[in-house]
Amino acid sequence: MDLVEREHELGVLHSAVAAAAAGEGGVVALAGDAGTGKTALLRAVVRSSTGRTAAPDGPQGGPHVLLGSCDPLSTPRPLGPLRDMAARAGSAWPDLEGDLTPAGVCDRLYAALRERPTVLVVEDLHWVDEATADVLRFLVRRIDTLPLTVLLSYRDVEIGPDHTARLLLGDLARTEQARTLTLQPLSADGVAALLGGTRLDPARVHGVTGGNPFFVTEIAKEPERPLPTSVRDAVLARAAAVSVDDLQVLQLVATAPDRLDDRVLPHLGVDLPTLRRLDATGLLVRERGGLVFRHELARRALESTVPPGGAHGLHRALLDALEQVDPTGHAVLTHHAVAARDSARAARHARAAADEATLAGSHSEAAAFLEIALKHLDDVPLAERAELLRRLSVEQYMTSRLGRAIDTVKATFPLWQRAGDPVGLATAYDSCAVFEYYNARRAEAEEHVERATAAVAPPDAPDGTDGEAAYAGARTTRAYLALMGSELDLAAAYLDEATGIADRRGDDRLALRAGLFAATARLGRGELAARADLVDHLERARGIAWDELASTAYSQLAHLDVEQRRLRDAEAVLEEGLPFSTSRDIPICSHWQTAMRSRLRLTEGRWQAALEDAGDVLGRDGMPLARLWPHLVVALVGLRTGEASAPHPDLDAGWELAGRVDEPLRWTAVTAALAEQEWLSGREDPRVRDGVALLHRVAGTPGAEWGVGELATWLVRLGLLKPDEVPEPVAPPFAAALAGRYAEAVDAWRRIGDPFTAALVAADSDEVDRQVAAVEALDAAGAWASADRVRVDLRRGGALKVPGRARAATRANPGGLTNRQLDVARLVARGHTNAEIAARLYISTKTADHHVSAVLAKLGVENRRALVVRAEDLGLA
């Protein structure tokens, strides 16, 4: 296809390739309808960069050019385009057949791409698989640290809000080094240029084709024929003279949407004379070790010639041939088996493809393959079908589709019962309990875990049997629910029972899970020595690649560190845990950890970063359980700054969620937030008055000392409770303030790293100077509404001089740092250079320079040395 009216786009692409050769990174995405010339543009750039089409290596000193395509399979191959590149590049490309976890692939690619300038071309992103999209997102986010140009193409009309590529396109929109070019139809003049030398009327052709370059080109190849009315007619005109046998070969190629593998040609009876005749049609080209149509529109046109009922036979022929030459290509084999209506082979290959997808971290594709397998299972034992459904529910849970996971695992209950398999039934109930809890339905979770226990309870599960193991697993899950509900004595009892079974059976995995939760329960009680034990269990889980348990350990450790106000420890846990959960593709855990970080940022006074994380959690699918703190963060930041008014809808949402979960630490947190809203607005809330009864009900619950102290402080502040009426125990900083030891309490909160609470405690004192200092501190933090509320108390108390608001231009704004700026600020505080910061954060030195400048300005410090000196005061030490 001639590149008419594509000079600008071609220039942008050539510049991007030149940038890669010079060691700079960038991304160019071509968007447009089918036939607008995306492939022609990319191939032209590849040819000019390598000297030959799709060559794996560029000229000496030039960039390494690799080409991959996404295929229109019903369920795509995990890492399909990257595997194509690996096959072409040989030793120049990292092996992708071993460790296929997303983290493994990303690490290998990043290491390889740093070594040599590279142009990575990925076509037809609208068919991309989940694993490839994740790898491309990883590369795009680090593009300014690599000598890499990524060239992409996609049909924008085929990528909706829930498409696999949507997050990648969102990253492109936010990446400074990325450009998206939308290809427009040709003008009438452009059509005339393509028709040059023919007698065709450009205006008429433009009217028929709408300026689609591929359609116009096909018409120009046969100018003597009557003007076709569609792309299909234009393409089929090229095949009009072929024999019936040759047409069937073309139909076979059209039936193989990835390619017709060279190796299957002898098995299909396709000889060299046939290939020569087909080449003369100009419809086919050889690439990726097989035959493909020059354009997807041409493939569709030939596919449409297959008579009704004929496609099954074509797919069956391809399936038979492919099983002989590539029996491990299960994704492609599944596609053909389904189309051939061969249920047995469809189920077999789909199950194997699901295993591959799970290993590759493509959990969406794994779920899709399992659904195919289930649809095509014929006359299999009930337990086998139930186990496949259970596997599907796990994949749905892993991809944060909790509602579907719950429905799927519940569908196994009658199957296990009819199969007479109590162990399978108990395992299904146990899984459902976990799903329901993360779905913020605690009552349902407890009900299902009790059913799991009952299904295999002794003496139905004698020692040494699978039933005993299932019983211990259910007891461990019940203990987890108990410790999350602050029922720590109950949790300890269940865990002792499970640990005893694990020791007797020599079941290391069960012992590890029970031991991890036992350490969590002890730490929840405030036994600090248990923290090291919990970290040890975390490392052991990582050591055996039990990623989900390790990520759960990060989540629990972060939760308890924030709850018990070990803020610096929490910072370190999340700094390690969030990347781990993300790289291991466990969005359920990363959702929870991001919520914990939003709470941490709120406590630290980093309100912009807190809102950033809260918005992330509330804006995507995940576990409803994780949303409580983000709701409180959004409300409290808005109320404290005066940017929102009472009643705040997020507090109502938090209250509703707390009711569904019904746990002491959630009730105290939401009620304390409602009390703060009442303090700021003066509007009475009956739920706050019920807080007195709640306080007495929760007091004495193991691990609730911090929540009780926070709620009690707000109730005293509102005059609903007297300090000597506060039930014990409460955490020491709260106890000091309630006892009137304000200086001690303020110092404690400052050491903890909670400037907002420190300021409010100072405002509670009877000393006017301390109250004035509190107003100034609240102003400096941007808590305008909170500062104004303290001003009212000062005036009511007869203070002679109440400070006015500080001018924004004269104060630092530590709360305005984003999460990325916080990362940069901490590295500056540790003495790292900009180059070292760039290397640590996978950004360019230039980007690091910009971040450092923004951080210094927001913190109101003159230079990086001043930031180092004030690191502790700024909460960066």
RADA-V665159 format. One record per residue. RES is the residue in three letters. PSI is psi in radians with two decimals (NA if undefined). Layout:
res:RES psi:PSI
res:RES psi:PSI
This chain:
res:MET psi:2.20
res:ASP psi:2.49
res:LEU psi:1.13
res:VAL psi:2.39
res:GLU psi:0.58
res:ARG psi:0.36
res:GLU psi:-0.73
res:HIS psi:-0.86
res:GLU psi:-0.71
res:LEU psi:-0.68
res:GLY psi:-0.70
res:VAL psi:-0.74
res:LEU psi:-0.76
res:HIS psi:-0.68
res:SER psi:-0.67
res:ALA psi:-0.70
res:VAL psi:-0.73
res:ALA psi:-0.63
res:ALA psi:-0.71
res:ALA psi:-0.74
res:ALA psi:-0.53
res:ALA psi:0.04
res:GLY psi:0.20
res:GLU psi:2.68
res:GLY psi:2.69
res:GLY psi:2.86
res:VAL psi:2.36
res:VAL psi:2.20
res:ALA psi:2.29
res:LEU psi:2.11
res:ALA psi:2.57
res:GLY psi:2.92
res:ASP psi:2.93
res:ALA psi:2.35
res:GLY psi:0.09
res:THR psi:-0.06
res:GLY psi:0.27
res:LYS psi:-0.84
res:THR psi:-0.72
res:ALA psi:-0.72
res:LEU psi:-0.82
res:LEU psi:-0.73
res:ARG psi:-0.60
res:ALA psi:-0.71
res:VAL psi:-0.72
res:VAL psi:-0.79
res:ARG psi:-0.78
res:SER psi:-0.42
res:SER psi:-0.48
res:THR psi:-0.32
res:GLY psi:-0.12
res:ARG psi:2.65
res:THR psi:2.22
res:ALA psi:0.53
res:ALA psi:2.52
res:PRO psi:-0.41
res:ASP psi:2.42
res:GLY psi:3.07
res:PRO psi:2.81
res:GLN psi:2.22
res:GLY psi:-0.19
res:GLY psi:3.10
res:PRO psi:2.67
res:HIS psi:2.16
res:VAL psi:2.18
res:LEU psi:2.40
res:LEU psi:2.28
res:GLY psi:2.68
res:SER psi:2.51
res:CYS psi:2.52
res:ASP psi:2.58
res:PRO psi:0.88
res:LEU psi:2.73
res:SER psi:-0.66
res:THR psi:2.07
res:PRO psi:2.76
res:ARG psi:2.25
res:PRO psi:2.25
res:LEU psi:0.45
res:GLY psi:-0.96
res:PRO psi:-0.65
res:LEU psi:-0.58
res:ARG psi:-0.65
res:ASP psi:-0.76
res:MET psi:-0.71
res:ALA psi:-0.69
res:ALA psi:-0.60
res:ARG psi:-0.68
res:ALA psi:-0.35
res:GLY psi:-2.30
res:SER psi:-0.25
res:ALA psi:-0.07
res:TRP psi:2.45
res:PRO psi:2.58
res:ASP psi:2.20
res:LEU psi:0.20
res:GLU psi:-0.12
res:GLY psi:-1.73
res:ASP psi:1.81
res:LEU psi:0.30
res:THR psi:2.68
res:PRO psi:-0.70
res:ALA psi:-0.73
res:GLY psi:-0.79
res:VAL psi:-0.82
res:CYS psi:-0.76
res:ASP psi:-0.76
res:ARG psi:-0.79
res:LEU psi:-0.75
res:TYR psi:-0.75
res:ALA psi:-0.73
res:ALA psi:-0.71
res:LEU psi:-0.30
res:ARG psi:-0.30
res:GLU psi:-0.44
res:ARG psi:2.44
res:PRO psi:2.32
res:THR psi:2.51
res:VAL psi:2.07
res:LEU psi:2.04
res:VAL psi:2.11
res:VAL psi:1.99
res:GLU psi:2.71
res:ASP psi:0.96
res:LEU psi:-0.33
res:HIS psi:-0.18
res:TRP psi:0.28
res:VAL psi:2.58
res:ASP psi:2.87
res:GLU psi:-0.75
res:ALA psi:-0.76
res:THR psi:-0.72
res:ALA psi:-0.70
res:ASP psi:-0.71
res:VAL psi:-0.74
res:LEU psi:-0.66
res:ARG psi:-0.73
res:PHE psi:-0.79
res:LEU psi:-0.71
res:VAL psi:-0.70
res:ARG psi:-0.31
res:ARG psi:0.33
res:ILE psi:-0.51
res:ASP psi:0.06
res:THR psi:0.03
res:LEU psi:2.60
res:PRO psi:1.13
res:LEU psi:2.31
res:THR psi:2.19
res:VAL psi:2.14
res:LEU psi:2.19
res:LEU psi:2.69
res:SER psi:2.57
res:TYR psi:2.74
res:ARG psi:1.90
res:ASP psi:-0.52
res:VAL psi:-0.25
res:GLU psi:0.07
res:ILE psi:1.75
res:GLY psi:-3.04
res:PRO psi:-0.55
res:ASP psi:0.20
res:HIS psi:2.62
res:THR psi:-0.56
res:ALA psi:-0.05
res:ARG psi:-0.75
res:LEU psi:-0.64
res:LEU psi:-0.77
res:LEU psi:-0.58
res:GLY psi:-0.70
res:ASP psi:-0.70
res:LEU psi:-0.70
res:ALA psi:-0.46
res:ARG psi:0.01
res:THR psi:2.15
res:GLU psi:-0.56
res:GLN psi:0.18
res:ALA psi:2.50
res:ARG psi:2.49
res:THR psi:2.19
res:LEU psi:2.15
res:THR psi:2.07
res:LEU psi:2.21
res:GLN psi:2.76
res:PRO psi:2.78
res:LEU psi:2.60
res:SER psi:3.05
res:ALA psi:-0.66
res:ASP psi:-0.66
res:GLY psi:-0.71
res:VAL psi:-0.72
res:ALA psi:-0.66
res:ALA psi:-0.69
res:LEU psi:-0.50
res:LEU psi:0.06
res:GLY psi:2.34
res:GLY psi:-0.06
res:THR psi:2.95
res:ARG psi:0.16
res:LEU psi:2.57
res:ASP psi:1.94
res:PRO psi:-0.70
res:ALA psi:-0.72
res:ARG psi:-0.74
res:VAL psi:-0.69
res:HIS psi:-0.68
res:GLY psi:-0.68
res:VAL psi:-0.75
res:THR psi:-0.29
res:GLY psi:0.27
res:GLY psi:0.23
res:ASN psi:2.03
res:PRO psi:-0.72
res:PHE psi:-0.78
res:PHE psi:-0.80
res:VAL psi:-0.75
res:THR psi:-0.73
res:GLU psi:-0.69
res:ILE psi:-0.71
res:ALA psi:-0.44
res:LYS psi:-0.41
res:GLU psi:1.10
res:PRO psi:-0.31
res:GLU psi:-0.23
res:ARG psi:2.79
res:PRO psi:2.56
res:LEU psi:2.07
res:PRO psi:2.75
res:THR psi:-0.06
res:SER psi:2.83
res:VAL psi:-0.70
res:ARG psi:-0.81
res:ASP psi:-0.72
res:ALA psi:-0.71
res:VAL psi:-0.80
res:LEU psi:-0.43
res:ALA psi:-0.52
res:ARG psi:-0.42
res:ALA psi:0.15
res:ALA psi:-0.54
res:ALA psi:-0.05
res:VAL psi:2.74
res:SER psi:2.95
res:VAL psi:-0.72
res:ASP psi:-0.74
res:ASP psi:-0.61
res:LEU psi:-0.64
res:GLN psi:-0.61
res:VAL psi:-0.76
res:LEU psi:-0.67
res:GLN psi:-0.61
res:LEU psi:-0.75
res:VAL psi:-0.70
res:ALA psi:-0.48
res:THR psi:-0.28
res:ALA psi:1.53
res:PRO psi:-0.37
res:ASP psi:-0.91
res:ARG psi:2.79
res:LEU psi:1.77
res:ASP psi:2.35
res:ASP psi:-0.60
res:ARG psi:-0.37
res:VAL psi:-0.17
res:LEU psi:-0.82
res:PRO psi:-0.62
res:HIS psi:-0.38
res:LEU psi:0.03
res:GLY psi:0.42
res:VAL psi:1.96
res:ASP psi:3.14
res:LEU psi:-0.78
res:PRO psi:-0.66
res:THR psi:-0.76
res:LEU psi:-0.65
res:ARG psi:-0.74
res:ARG psi:-0.70
res:LEU psi:-0.60
res:ASP psi:-0.57
res:ALA psi:-0.35
res:THR psi:-0.34
res:GLY psi:0.21
res:LEU psi:-0.44
res:LEU psi:2.77
res:VAL psi:2.66
res:ARG psi:2.20
res:GLU psi:2.75
res:ARG psi:0.62
res:GLY psi:0.51
res:GLY psi:-3.10
res:LEU psi:2.35
res:VAL psi:2.78
res:PHE psi:2.62
res:ARG psi:-0.42
res:HIS psi:2.57
res:GLU psi:-0.58
res:LEU psi:-0.64
res:ALA psi:-0.71
res:ARG psi:-0.77
res:ARG psi:-0.64
res:ALA psi:-0.80
res:LEU psi:-0.60
res:GLU psi:-0.55
res:SER psi:-0.23
res:THR psi:-0.16
res:VAL psi:2.18
res:PRO psi:2.74
res:PRO psi:2.26
res:GLY psi:-0.18
res:GLY psi:-0.39
res:ALA psi:-0.58
res:HIS psi:-0.77
res:GLY psi:-0.68
res:LEU psi:-0.80
res:HIS psi:-0.61
res:ARG psi:-0.69
res:ALA psi:-0.75
res:LEU psi:-0.70
res:LEU psi:-0.81
res:ASP psi:-0.77
res:ALA psi:-0.76
res:LEU psi:-0.60
res:GLU psi:-0.45
res:GLN psi:-0.61
res:VAL psi:-0.43
res:ASP psi:1.22
res:PRO psi:-0.16
res:THR psi:-0.03
res:GLY psi:1.16
res:HIS psi:-0.54
res:ALA psi:-0.80
res:VAL psi:-0.73
res:LEU psi:-0.63
res:THR psi:-0.78
res:HIS psi:-0.84
res:HIS psi:-0.62
res:ALA psi:-0.70
res:VAL psi:-0.82
res:ALA psi:-0.49
res:ALA psi:-0.08
res:ARG psi:0.65
res:ASP psi:1.58
res:SER psi:-0.72
res:ALA psi:-0.84
res:ARG psi:-0.57
res:ALA psi:-0.79
res:ALA psi:-0.75
res:ARG psi:-0.85
res:HIS psi:-0.60
res:ALA psi:-0.67
res:ARG psi:-0.74
res:ALA psi:-0.68
res:ALA psi:-0.62
res:ALA psi:-0.71
res:ASP psi:-0.77
res:GLU psi:-0.72
res:ALA psi:-0.70
res:THR psi:-0.78
res:LEU psi:-0.61
res:ALA psi:-0.07
res:GLY psi:0.22
res:SER psi:1.29
res:HIS psi:-0.51
res:SER psi:-0.77
res:GLU psi:-0.67
res:ALA psi:-0.76
res:ALA psi:-0.71
res:ALA psi:-0.73
res:PHE psi:-0.68
res:LEU psi:-0.63
res:GLU psi:-0.68
res:ILE psi:-0.79
res:ALA psi:-0.77
res:LEU psi:-0.66
res:LYS psi:-0.50
res:HIS psi:0.12
res:LEU psi:2.26
res:ASP psi:2.20
res:ASP psi:0.81
res:VAL psi:2.77
res:PRO psi:2.56
res:LEU psi:-0.69
res:ALA psi:-0.60
res:GLU psi:-0.74
res:ARG psi:-0.71
res:ALA psi:-0.68
res:GLU psi:-0.65
res:LEU psi:-0.71
res:LEU psi:-0.70
res:ARG psi:-0.74
res:ARG psi:-0.72
res:LEU psi:-0.72
res:SER psi:-0.64
res:VAL psi:-0.75
res:GLU psi:-0.66
res:GLN psi:-0.69
res:TYR psi:-0.75
res:MET psi:-0.52
res:THR psi:0.35
res:SER psi:0.52
res:ARG psi:1.20
res:LEU psi:-0.69
res:GLY psi:-0.79
res:ARG psi:-0.65
res:ALA psi:-0.73
res:ILE psi:-0.79
res:ASP psi:-0.70
res:THR psi:-0.82
res:VAL psi:-0.55
res:LYS psi:-0.52
res:ALA psi:-0.31
res:THR psi:-0.34
res:PHE psi:-0.94
res:PRO psi:-0.50
res:LEU psi:-0.78
res:TRP psi:-0.67
res:GLN psi:-0.77
res:ARG psi:-0.53
res:ALA psi:-0.16
res:GLY psi:0.71
res:ASP psi:1.54
res:PRO psi:-0.51
res:VAL psi:-0.80
res:GLY psi:-0.70
res:LEU psi:-0.76
res:ALA psi:-0.72
res:THR psi:-0.69
res:ALA psi:-0.77
res:TYR psi:-0.73
res:ASP psi:-0.83
res:SER psi:-0.74
res:CYS psi:-0.61
res:ALA psi:-0.77
res:VAL psi:-0.80
res:PHE psi:-0.78
res:GLU psi:-0.66
res:TYR psi:-0.81
res:TYR psi:-0.39
res:ASN psi:0.17
res:ALA psi:0.66
res:ARG psi:1.39
res:ARG psi:-0.72
res:ALA psi:-0.77
res:GLU psi:-0.66
res:ALA psi:-0.81
res:GLU psi:-0.67
res:GLU psi:-0.76
res:HIS psi:-0.63
res:VAL psi:-0.53
res:GLU psi:-0.64
res:ARG psi:-0.66
res:ALA psi:-0.77
res:THR psi:-0.77
res:ALA psi:-0.58
res:ALA psi:-0.50
res:VAL psi:0.44
res:ALA psi:2.54
res:PRO psi:2.56
res:PRO psi:0.19
res:ASP psi:-0.37
res:ALA psi:1.41
res:PRO psi:2.85
res:ASP psi:2.44
res:GLY psi:0.00
res:THR psi:2.90
res:ASP psi:-0.52
res:GLY psi:-0.66
res:GLU psi:-0.71
res:ALA psi:-0.71
res:ALA psi:-0.66
res:TYR psi:-0.81
res:ALA psi:-0.65
res:GLY psi:-0.72
res:ALA psi:-0.67
res:ARG psi:-0.66
res:THR psi:-0.72
res:THR psi:-0.72
res:ARG psi:-0.63
res:ALA psi:-0.67
res:TYR psi:-0.77
res:LEU psi:-0.66
res:ALA psi:-0.78
res:LEU psi:-0.56
res:MET psi:-0.46
res:GLY psi:0.24
res:SER psi:0.38
res:GLU psi:1.19
res:LEU psi:-0.56
res:ASP psi:-0.75
res:LEU psi:-0.74
res:ALA psi:-0.76
res:ALA psi:-0.70
res:ALA psi:-0.80
res:TYR psi:-0.70
res:LEU psi:-0.60
res:ASP psi:-0.76
res:GLU psi:-0.81
res:ALA psi:-0.69
res:THR psi:-0.68
res:GLY psi:-0.74
res:ILE psi:-0.75
res:ALA psi:-0.75
res:ASP psi:-0.72
res:ARG psi:-0.63
res:ARG psi:-0.26
res:GLY psi:0.57
res:ASP psi:1.67
res:ASP psi:-0.65
res:ARG psi:-0.75
res:LEU psi:-0.73
res:ALA psi:-0.65
res:LEU psi:-0.78
res:ARG psi:-0.79
res:ALA psi:-0.71
res:GLY psi:-0.64
res:LEU psi:-0.77
res:PHE psi:-0.56
res:ALA psi:-0.74
res:ALA psi:-0.66
res:THR psi:-0.75
res:ALA psi:-0.72
res:ARG psi:-0.70
res:LEU psi:-0.62
res:GLY psi:-0.53
res:ARG psi:-0.23
res:GLY psi:0.18
res:GLU psi:1.67
res:LEU psi:-0.46
res:ALA psi:-0.42
res:ALA psi:-0.31
res:ARG psi:-0.76
res:ALA psi:-0.63
res:ASP psi:-0.72
res:LEU psi:-0.74
res:VAL psi:-0.68
res:ASP psi:-0.77
res:HIS psi:-0.66
res:LEU psi:-0.83
res:GLU psi:-0.63
res:ARG psi:-0.68
res:ALA psi:-0.73
res:ARG psi:-0.66
res:GLY psi:-0.50
res:ILE psi:0.29
res:ALA psi:0.52
res:TRP psi:1.34
res:ASP psi:-0.65
res:GLU psi:-0.73
res:LEU psi:-0.71
res:ALA psi:-0.72
res:SER psi:-0.63
res:THR psi:-0.67
res:ALA psi:-0.75
res:TYR psi:-0.75
res:SER psi:-0.79
res:GLN psi:-0.69
res:LEU psi:-0.77
res:ALA psi:-0.75
res:HIS psi:-0.84
res:LEU psi:-0.61
res:ASP psi:-0.71
res:VAL psi:-0.78
res:GLU psi:-0.73
res:GLN psi:0.22
res:ARG psi:0.66
res:ARG psi:1.28
res:LEU psi:-0.68
res:ARG psi:-0.66
res:ASP psi:-0.74
res:ALA psi:-0.70
res:GLU psi:-0.80
res:ALA psi:-0.68
res:VAL psi:-0.83
res:LEU psi:-0.53
res:GLU psi:-0.50
res:GLU psi:-0.68
res:GLY psi:-0.70
res:LEU psi:-0.84
res:PRO psi:-0.62
res:PHE psi:-0.87
res:SER psi:-0.64
res:THR psi:-0.81
res:SER psi:-0.52
res:ARG psi:0.12
res:ASP psi:0.96
res:ILE psi:1.31
res:PRO psi:-0.45
res:ILE psi:-0.81
res:CYS psi:-0.66
res:SER psi:-0.53
res:HIS psi:-0.82
res:TRP psi:-0.78
res:GLN psi:-0.62
res:THR psi:-0.66
res:ALA psi:-0.73
res:MET psi:-0.65
res:ARG psi:-0.56
res:SER psi:-0.68
res:ARG psi:-0.74
res:LEU psi:-0.81
res:ARG psi:-0.67
res:LEU psi:-0.81
res:THR psi:-0.64
res:GLU psi:-0.21
res:GLY psi:0.26
res:ARG psi:1.31
res:TRP psi:-0.60
res:GLN psi:-0.77
res:ALA psi:-0.64
res:ALA psi:-0.77
res:LEU psi:-0.63
res:GLU psi:-0.84
res:ASP psi:-0.71
res:ALA psi:-0.74
res:GLY psi:-0.64
res:ASP psi:-0.83
res:VAL psi:-0.79
res:LEU psi:-0.34
res:GLY psi:-0.02
res:ARG psi:2.82
res:ASP psi:2.61
res:GLY psi:-2.56
res:MET psi:2.14
res:PRO psi:-0.52
res:LEU psi:-0.57
res:ALA psi:-0.16
res:ARG psi:-0.20
res:LEU psi:-0.95
res:TRP psi:-0.71
res:PRO psi:-0.65
res:HIS psi:-0.79
res:LEU psi:-0.67
res:VAL psi:-0.86
res:VAL psi:-0.77
res:ALA psi:-0.85
res:LEU psi:-0.70
res:VAL psi:-0.76
res:GLY psi:-0.74
res:LEU psi:-0.72
res:ARG psi:-0.63
res:THR psi:-0.25
res:GLY psi:0.15
res:GLU psi:-0.12
res:ALA psi:2.75
res:SER psi:2.83
res:ALA psi:2.60
res:PRO psi:2.44
res:HIS psi:2.23
res:PRO psi:-0.50
res:ASP psi:-0.48
res:LEU psi:-0.63
res:ASP psi:-0.69
res:ALA psi:-0.68
res:GLY psi:-0.69
res:TRP psi:-0.77
res:GLU psi:-0.71
res:LEU psi:-0.69
res:ALA psi:-0.63
res:GLY psi:-0.63
res:ARG psi:-0.62
res:VAL psi:-0.65
res:ASP psi:1.07
res:GLU psi:2.49
res:PRO psi:-0.81
res:LEU psi:-0.44
res:ARG psi:-0.72
res:TRP psi:-0.78
res:THR psi:-0.69
res:ALA psi:-0.79
res:VAL psi:-0.72
res:THR psi:-0.66
res:ALA psi:-0.68
res:ALA psi:-0.69
res:LEU psi:-0.65
res:ALA psi:-0.69
res:GLU psi:-0.70
res:GLN psi:-0.75
res:GLU psi:-0.71
res:TRP psi:-0.68
res:LEU psi:-0.66
res:SER psi:-0.41
res:GLY psi:0.10
res:ARG psi:2.09
res:GLU psi:2.50
res:ASP psi:2.06
res:PRO psi:-0.46
res:ARG psi:-0.53
res:VAL psi:-0.70
res:ARG psi:-0.56
res:ASP psi:-0.21
res:GLY psi:-0.45
res:VAL psi:-0.82
res:ALA psi:-0.71
res:LEU psi:-0.77
res:LEU psi:-0.82
res:HIS psi:-0.52
res:ARG psi:-0.65
res:VAL psi:-0.49
res:ALA psi:2.40
res:GLY psi:-0.19
res:THR psi:2.24
res:PRO psi:2.29
res:GLY psi:0.02
res:ALA psi:0.15
res:GLU psi:-0.65
res:TRP psi:-0.75
res:GLY psi:-0.73
res:VAL psi:-0.76
res:GLY psi:-0.71
res:GLU psi:-0.83
res:LEU psi:-0.74
res:ALA psi:-0.70
res:THR psi:-0.72
res:TRP psi:-0.66
res:LEU psi:-0.65
res:VAL psi:-0.73
res:ARG psi:-0.58
res:LEU psi:-0.07
res:GLY psi:0.24
res:LEU psi:-0.15
res:LEU psi:2.51
res:LYS psi:2.61
res:PRO psi:-0.64
res:ASP psi:-0.04
res:GLU psi:-0.05
res:VAL psi:2.15
res:PRO psi:2.60
res:GLU psi:2.79
res:PRO psi:2.73
res:VAL psi:2.77
res:ALA psi:2.56
res:PRO psi:-0.80
res:PRO psi:-0.66
res:PHE psi:-0.72
res:ALA psi:-0.68
res:ALA psi:-0.78
res:ALA psi:-0.75
res:LEU psi:-0.45
res:ALA psi:0.05
res:GLY psi:0.14
res:ARG psi:1.22
res:TYR psi:-0.72
res:ALA psi:-0.77
res:GLU psi:-0.75
res:ALA psi:-0.77
res:VAL psi:-0.78
res:ASP psi:-0.69
res:ALA psi:-0.78
res:TRP psi:-0.59
res:ARG psi:-0.72
res:ARG psi:-0.64
res:ILE psi:-0.64
res:GLY psi:0.49
res:ASP psi:1.50
res:PRO psi:-0.55
res:PHE psi:-0.85
res:THR psi:-0.67
res:ALA psi:-0.74
res:ALA psi:-0.73
res:LEU psi:-0.68
res:VAL psi:-0.72
res:ALA psi:-0.67
res:ALA psi:-0.44
res:ASP psi:-0.30
res:SER psi:2.97
res:ASP psi:0.00
res:GLU psi:2.10
res:VAL psi:-0.71
res:ASP psi:-0.70
res:ARG psi:-0.65
res:GLN psi:-0.71
res:VAL psi:-0.75
res:ALA psi:-0.61
res:ALA psi:-0.74
res:VAL psi:-0.80
res:GLU psi:-0.68
res:ALA psi:-0.71
res:LEU psi:-0.71
res:ASP psi:-0.79
res:ALA psi:-0.54
res:ALA psi:-0.11
res:GLY psi:0.16
res:ALA psi:1.15
res:TRP psi:-0.83
res:ALA psi:-0.69
res:SER psi:-0.73
res:ALA psi:-0.71
res:ASP psi:-0.62
res:ARG psi:-0.68
res:VAL psi:-0.62
res:ARG psi:-0.71
res:VAL psi:-0.77
res:ASP psi:-0.67
res:LEU psi:-0.79
res:ARG psi:-0.70
res:ARG psi:-0.53
res:GLY psi:-0.03
res:GLY psi:0.32
res:ALA psi:2.36
res:LEU psi:-0.53
res:LYS psi:1.88
res:VAL psi:2.15
res:PRO psi:2.46
res:GLY psi:3.03
res:ARG psi:2.45
res:ALA psi:2.55
res:ARG psi:2.41
res:ALA psi:-0.57
res:ALA psi:-0.28
res:THR psi:0.11
res:ARG psi:2.64
res:ALA psi:2.77
res:ASN psi:1.24
res:PRO psi:-0.42
res:GLY psi:-0.18
res:GLY psi:0.03
res:LEU psi:2.42
res:THR psi:3.01
res:ASN psi:-0.70
res:ARG psi:-0.73
res:GLN psi:-0.58
res:LEU psi:-0.73
res:ASP psi:-0.79
res:VAL psi:-0.79
res:ALA psi:-0.72
res:ARG psi:-0.66
res:LEU psi:-0.64
res:VAL psi:-0.76
res:ALA psi:-0.47
res:ARG psi:0.01
res:GLY psi:0.23
res:HIS psi:2.53
res:THR psi:2.95
res:ASN psi:-0.66
res:ALA psi:-0.71
res:GLU psi:-0.65
res:ILE psi:-0.76
res:ALA psi:-0.76
res:ALA psi:-0.68
res:ARG psi:-0.61
res:LEU psi:0.12
res:TYR psi:0.77
res:ILE psi:2.93
res:SER psi:2.79
res:THR psi:-0.64
res:LYS psi:-0.77
res:THR psi:-0.68
res:ALA psi:-0.70
res:ASP psi:-0.82
res:HIS psi:-0.78
res:HIS psi:-0.76
res:VAL psi:-0.75
res:SER psi:-0.75
res:ALA psi:-0.69
res:VAL psi:-0.81
res:LEU psi:-0.70
res:ALA psi:-0.79
res:LYS psi:-0.57
res:LEU psi:-0.14
res:GLY psi:0.57
res:VAL psi:2.64
res:GLU psi:-0.67
res:ASN psi:3.07
res:ARG psi:-0.51
res:ARG psi:-0.72
res:ALA psi:-0.60
res:LEU psi:-0.73
res:VAL psi:-0.76
res:VAL psi:-0.68
res:ARG psi:0.26
res:ALA psi:-0.75
res:GLU psi:-0.75
res:ASP psi:-0.59
res:LEU psi:0.05
res:GLY psi:0.49
res:LEU psi:-0.06
res:ALA psi:NA
